[in-house]
């Protein structure tokens, strides 16, 4: 397991992590400018916060 720097908060994150556990920044998925909405409701980020949008 290697550690990477989160581009958002610069904390160390495992290379296998889906998102930064500190700020919720998506690590291994393509970035999108669309808000995270499912079934008309904003979804929660992996850290439990609601996505802004």
Secondary structure, DSSP 4 states (H G I P E B T S, - for coil): --EEE-TTT--EEETT-SB-TTT--BSSS---SS--EETTEEPBPTTSPBPP-
